[in-house]
Amino acid sequence: MRILPTISGPEDVKKLSLKECEQLSSEVRQCIIDTVSQQGGHLASNLGIVDLTIALHRSFDSPKDQIVFDVGHQVYAHKLLTGRQEIFKTLRSYHGMSGFPSRAESEHDLFDTGHSSTSISMALGLARARDLKGENHHVVAVVGDGALTGGECYEAMNDAGQGPTRLIVILNDNEMSISKNVGALSEYFKKIRASASWYGGKKRLKARITRIPLIGKPLARISENIMNMVKSVTTGGELFEALGFRYLGPFDGKNIEEMSRVFEEAKAIPDMPVLIHIVTKKGYGYDLAERQPERFHGTAPFRVETGLKRGLSSSKSAAVCAGEILVRLATEDNRVLAVTAAMRSGTGLSEFAQYFPQRFFDVGIAEQHAVTLCAGLARGGFRPFFAVYATFFQRAYDQMIHDVCLQNLPVCILADHAGLVGDDGKTHHGVFVIPMCLSMPNLLLLAPRDSKEMELAMRAVLRADSPSVIAYPKEQIEPYAADIEGRSFEIGRWQILAEGSDTVILAVGRMTMHAVKAAEILDKKGIHAAVVDCCSLKPMDTDLLFDLGARGLPLVTVEEGQLEGGMGSEIARLLDEKGLPAPKLMIGIGDHFVTHGAMSCLLEECGLMPQQIADRVTDLLHG
Ligand SMILES: Cc1ncc(C[n+]2csc(CCOP(=O)(O)OP(=O)(O)O)c2C)c(N)n1
């Protein structure tokens, strides 16, 4: 009989025998494989954490006990065990289940998360709140070894180590971030894990002693006590002990019984934080994901038998284009360096890393450090390009202002995944990058509309001696608009993509293509709209803007980002300063967070599809 369908909440997990838990574990894994192969999603991390999740729900009493998962991409088993089996098949689809923790979905999800390295701070806050209220439940943070490369974890541990707050941190160590984990800490964990091989030896020795007739069993008990005493001396964890934590581990993340026992032990430790080191295997239970954990970290729908993606896309992502361009630039100019914060392949830098290993730096999940490192590299005479998803770049707001722009250093941020990103949803949309950057003095902010413009933009910033951000979307940006007569990309110059006598649509990035299509729709209705590509957002092309403003045609702005403080607002401010009328219509994302789902659904929801733009322009002119 299948066990998973009988689990409607953690209380049902607690009723299971150990053997039944093991059966549940393989059913959960199968369900995750089946669903992710249909829907896409984070596979390898979720497979690796199934047994640990079952052990957590056996020992802790969620939602009374509070469990916070770091990042939140690995909560599929948690969702399946906390009453969400029915909606699991809708994973990451529009109006379906989120791929990340979601407060709206369940009382078992404490925060809506998607960014890394926040769980220990969140859990410490919950634990202190508990103590202030005189409550006594447990608070648990589950954090990966990748997430533990993020500095915020150490700020939190340093604080927690002051005691006397009771807090349990579980280190889910699978040796992987998205790719192989990097840095001195990953070496440290390697040493601790190596000492864990001692456990295998210990188990074998115990089995052998137990088999000795008559005295075997008591002898095994005595020797285990001695071995346990040795354990705390030999297994490391000094780093965490120095931070004021009690360190327990490492333990086998496939052994539900052992983990349950350790969790019970940890629950009994009073008035201090405890770190439990669990060793798991990314991709566990699906051979292809075990062998290629990076490929299956996050995946599009795929065929289970072969691992091949369903529906191959022939076009290159913008990230791959950026990576290829960077290789070309690095070949021509040996000052060019590439930096990533644990997103080597995601940001298209794998090729660069192969060709120029000395000029490539993976700093771990440390966007703040990455930006300031770039400041140092630029100050030292180099031209660093930091390729980062726009949403994670938000982390480095102050570093960008204080360490880069204030120093006026030639650091270039390649802000990938700018705009909506689709099924990862609200934690991942890169819709704040324009408002975030428009106010930074000395900064160049460029948003090329396609791969051809992207190369021109990257070459332009290399020639300029300034801080810069080049923003581009997640998906492909194949050239689509014909060359503008003899005109090459220029910082501070916009490009007229279509002429028109009734209105002017000022658009940026991917929205320029939507504006061109909207203009075609309008044309059929007898409305002639000019379309301008505002590819240089800082500085803006004020000559052209004021000229257009002075013509008296109604202006419309279209951007795939927050309207507050965005391109339209800035254009309105500039026009107002000049005594010219503000745009009549500003299209973009309102003052809310956008959900997850297929990109087309989200663009539609935000009113950013060509037909919707055309309809609103029609209403403006004829309404
Ligand atoms: C601030 C931030 N930067 C980058 C990412 C992208 N990212 C998502 S998961 C991940 C790796 C996490 O590794 P780990 O914590 O070890 O978890 P695992 O997937 O190995 O279980 C990265 C880099 C992110 N979510 N947040």
The ligand as an SDF file (V2000), in Angstrom:
LIG
                    3D

 26 27  0  0  0  0  0  0  0  0999 V2000
   21.3310   35.8310   -2.8040 C   0  0  0  0  0  0  0  0  0  0  0  0
   21.2190   34.6430   -3.7350 C   0  0  0  0  0  0  0  0  0  0  0  0
   22.1730   34.4490   -4.6610 N   0  0  0  0  0  0  0  0  0  0  0  0
   22.0810   33.4020   -5.5060 C   0  0  0  0  0  0  0  0  0  0  0  0
   21.0390   32.5310   -5.4250 C   0  0  0  0  0  0  0  0  0  0  0  0
   20.8890   31.4050   -6.4340 C   0  0  0  0  0  0  0  0  0  0  0  0
   20.9470   30.0950   -5.7700 N   0  0  0  0  0  0  0  0  0  0  0  0
   19.8380   29.3870   -5.4980 C   0  0  0  0  0  0  0  0  0  0  0  0
   20.1540   27.9450   -4.7440 S   0  0  0  0  0  0  0  0  0  0  0  0
   21.8010   28.2330   -4.8070 C   0  0  0  0  0  0  0  0  0  0  0  0
   22.7450   27.2100   -4.2560 C   0  0  0  0  0  0  0  0  0  0  0  0
   22.4110   26.8500   -2.8510 C   0  0  0  0  0  0  0  0  0  0  0  0
   23.2690   25.8490   -2.4210 O   0  0  0  0  0  0  0  0  0  0  0  0
   22.9680   25.1470   -1.0490 P   0  0  0  0  0  0  0  0  0  0  0  0
   22.5770   26.1450   -0.0360 O   0  0  0  0  0  0  0  0  0  0  0  0
   24.1270   24.2780   -0.7210 O   0  0  0  0  0  0  0  0  0  0  0  0
   21.6780   24.2740   -1.3290 O   0  0  0  0  0  0  0  0  0  0  0  0
   21.5500   22.9510   -2.2400 P   0  0  0  0  0  0  0  0  0  0  0  0
   20.8600   23.3990   -3.4920 O   0  0  0  0  0  0  0  0  0  0  0  0
   22.9080   22.4050   -2.4920 O   0  0  0  0  0  0  0  0  0  0  0  0
   20.6980   22.0520   -1.4270 O   0  0  0  0  0  0  0  0  0  0  0  0
   22.0890   29.4530   -5.4100 C   0  0  0  0  0  0  0  0  0  0  0  0
   23.4290   29.9840   -5.6550 C   0  0  0  0  0  0  0  0  0  0  0  0
   20.0530   32.7980   -4.4570 C   0  0  0  0  0  0  0  0  0  0  0  0
   18.9750   32.0270   -4.3240 N   0  0  0  0  0  0  0  0  0  0  0  0
   20.1780   33.8420   -3.6190 N   0  0  0  0  0  0  0  0  0  0  0  0
  1  2  1  0
  2  3  1  0
  2 26  2  0
  3  4  2  0
  4  5  1  0
  5  6  1  0
  5 24  2  0
  6  7  1  0
  7  8  2  0
  7 22  1  0
  8  9  1  0
  9 10  1  0
 10 11  1  0
 10 22  2  0
 11 12  1  0
 12 13  1  0
 13 14  1  0
 14 15  2  0
 14 16  1  0
 14 17  1  0
 17 18  1  0
 18 19  2  0
 18 20  1  0
 18 21  1  0
 22 23  1  0
 24 25  1  0
 24 26  1  0
M  CHG  1   7   1
M  END
$$$$
